[in-house]
């Protein structure tokens, strides 16, 4: 028996290509940092690039959190209202809160 997979559309799906482009740019920056270390570049210059990568990853993270809230949490709120089950939205809010907690550690 074969399983059929249904595509789940996540909040970021409409911006997937943009997220992938950003991640490829970040990947290139990280490779550049490794190259700088291999070439014994000045530590402050390397730290400047590390800070740029951190800022870029932070921007991606915030975008994904925003997409999650706008799509998944709002969708759960609609589902909760329709079903009368408040746990649906509570679970999604908890998921978002936990993700934000991981980002600020």
N, C-alpha and C positions, 0 to 999 in steps of 0.2 A: 504494500500500500504506500502511496506517495503522499507526502504532506503538501498542502498548498499553503504558500506564504502570502499573507496579505501585507501590502506595503502600508506601514504606519507613517502618516505625515506628521512630522514634528514641527514645532513652531519655526525653526530655522530653515526648513526645507526650501522655502521660496528664496532664501538668501544663501543657499548652500554653496553656490559657485563663488560668491564673494568671500565666504568664510574659508573656502579651500585656497583661494588666491592669497588671503592674508596669512594663512598657516604656511603656505609655501614660501612666502616672503620671510616669515619668522624663521623657518627652517634654514633658509639661506643665510640669515643673520647669524644663527647659531653656528653654522659651518664656518662663517667668517671669523667668529670669535675663536673657534678651535684653531683656525689658521693663524690668527694673531698670536695665540699662545705658542704654537709650533715655531713661529718666527721670532719669538722673544720680544714682542712689542711692549711698549711702555704700559705698566699696570693700570694707570689711570685711563688710558685710551681703551683698554679692555673693559674696565669697569663701566665706562661710558656706554659701550656697546651692550654690556649685560643689562644695564638700566633700560636701554632702548627696547631690548627683547622683553624684559619684564613688563614694561609699559604696553607693548603691543599685545602680549598675552592677556594682560589685564583688560584691555579694550575688547578682545575677543570674548573673554569670560563675561564681562558686563553685558555684551550684546546677547550672549546665549541666555543669561539670566533674564534679561528683558523679554526675549522671545518666549522663554518658558512661562513667564508670568502672563504675557499677553495671549498666548495660545493655550497652554495646558491648564493654568490656574483658572483663567476665564472660562475655558471649556468645561472644567470640572464644576465651576459655579453654576453654569447653565444646566449641566447634568444633575447636579445636586438639587436645584430648584425643580426640575422636571420629575425627579424620582422621589424627592422628599428625604433623601439620605444625605445628611450633613457631613458624613464621614468622607465622602468623595472629595469634597473641596478641602477638608481638613488635611487629608493625606497629601494633596498636591501642594498646599501651603507649607506643610512640614518638609516636603521634598525640597522646595525652593529655599526655605530657611536653612536647612542642612547644607545645601550647596553654597549659599552665601557664607555660612559659618566656615566652610572649608576654604573659601577664597580669602577670608580675612585673617586666617591663622598665620 
